[in-house]
Amino acid sequence: MTKEEFKKILQRYETGVADDKERELIESWYDARYNDLILKGEKSIENPAETKARVLSAIEDSLDSFSIISRR
């Protein structure tokens, strides 16, 4: 999967049209990035929508550092 393919899945997830496999993929990344942010000392935000936006942004920002994304 390329970075661009993953971004498309992320966009589908954010707009609510991702299928079950796509949701599972993003949610597994979401859990990992959320835990990373908390471990780095960032406080959890009371507003769930704001927390979700920050974590999804962190996923997109860190795509290059994850080995799941390979270049063709």
TIZA-938260 format. One record per residue (C-alpha): residue number from 1; residue in one letter; chain; x, y, z. Coordinates in steps of 0.25 Angstrom, whole numbers, plus 5000, padded with zeros to 4 digits. Layout:
+-----+---+---+------+------+------+
:   k : r : c :    u :    v :    w :
+-----+---+---+------+------+------+
: NUM : a : A :    X :    Y :    Z :
...
+-----+---+---+------+------+------+
END
This chain:
+-----+---+---+------+------+------+
:   k : r : c :    u :    v :    w :
+-----+---+---+------+------+------+
:   1 : m : A : 5000 : 5000 : 5000 :
:   2 : t : A : 5005 : 5014 : 4996 :
:   3 : k : A : 5004 : 5026 : 5005 :
:   4 : e : A : 4994 : 5032 : 4995 :
:   5 : e : A : 4986 : 5019 : 4996 :
:   6 : f : A : 4986 : 5020 : 5011 :
:   7 : k : A : 4982 : 5035 : 5010 :
:   8 : k : A : 4970 : 5031 : 5002 :
:   9 : i : A : 4966 : 5021 : 5012 :
:  10 : l : A : 4968 : 5031 : 5023 :
:  11 : q : A : 4959 : 5041 : 5015 :
:  12 : r : A : 4948 : 5030 : 5013 :
:  13 : y : A : 4949 : 5028 : 5028 :
:  14 : e : A : 4947 : 5042 : 5032 :
:  15 : t : A : 4935 : 5044 : 5023 :
:  16 : g : A : 4929 : 5031 : 5028 :
:  17 : v : A : 4929 : 5023 : 5015 :
:  18 : a : A : 4940 : 5013 : 5019 :
:  19 : d : A : 4937 : 4999 : 5018 :
:  20 : d : A : 4939 : 4989 : 5030 :
:  21 : k : A : 4953 : 4986 : 5026 :
:  22 : e : A : 4957 : 5000 : 5024 :
:  23 : r : A : 4951 : 5004 : 5037 :
:  24 : e : A : 4958 : 4993 : 5044 :
:  25 : l : A : 4972 : 4998 : 5038 :
:  26 : i : A : 4969 : 5012 : 5042 :
:  27 : e : A : 4964 : 5009 : 5056 :
:  28 : s : A : 4977 : 5000 : 5059 :
:  29 : w : A : 4986 : 5012 : 5055 :
:  30 : y : A : 4977 : 5021 : 5063 :
:  31 : d : A : 4979 : 5013 : 5075 :
:  32 : a : A : 4994 : 5013 : 5073 :
:  33 : r : A : 4995 : 5028 : 5070 :
:  34 : y : A : 4986 : 5032 : 5082 :
:  35 : n : A : 4994 : 5024 : 5092 :
:  36 : d : A : 5007 : 5030 : 5086 :
:  37 : l : A : 5002 : 5044 : 5088 :
:  38 : i : A : 4998 : 5041 : 5102 :
:  39 : l : A : 5011 : 5034 : 5105 :
:  40 : k : A : 5018 : 5047 : 5100 :
:  41 : g : A : 5011 : 5055 : 5110 :
:  42 : e : A : 5000 : 5061 : 5102 :
:  43 : k : A : 4987 : 5062 : 5110 :
:  44 : s : A : 4975 : 5055 : 5106 :
:  45 : i : A : 4965 : 5066 : 5101 :
:  46 : e : A : 4951 : 5066 : 5108 :
:  47 : n : A : 4944 : 5068 : 5094 :
:  48 : p : A : 4944 : 5055 : 5087 :
:  49 : a : A : 4943 : 5061 : 5073 :
:  50 : e : A : 4955 : 5069 : 5076 :
:  51 : t : A : 4963 : 5058 : 5081 :
:  52 : k : A : 4959 : 5049 : 5069 :
:  53 : a : A : 4963 : 5061 : 5059 :
:  54 : r : A : 4977 : 5062 : 5066 :
:  55 : v : A : 4980 : 5047 : 5066 :
:  56 : l : A : 4975 : 5046 : 5051 :
:  57 : s : A : 4985 : 5057 : 5048 :
:  58 : a : A : 4996 : 5050 : 5055 :
:  59 : i : A : 4993 : 5038 : 5047 :
:  60 : e : A : 4995 : 5046 : 5034 :
:  61 : d : A : 5007 : 5053 : 5039 :
:  62 : s : A : 5014 : 5040 : 5042 :
:  63 : l : A : 5011 : 5032 : 5030 :
:  64 : d : A : 5025 : 5032 : 5025 :
:  65 : s : A : 5031 : 5026 : 5038 :
:  66 : f : A : 5022 : 5014 : 5038 :
:  67 : s : A : 5027 : 5001 : 5031 :
:  68 : i : A : 5013 : 4997 : 5027 :
:  69 : i : A : 5014 : 5008 : 5016 :
:  70 : s : A : 5023 : 5003 : 5005 :
:  71 : r : A : 5027 : 5011 : 4992 :
:  72 : r : A : 5024 : 5004 : 4979 :
+-----+---+---+------+------+------+
END
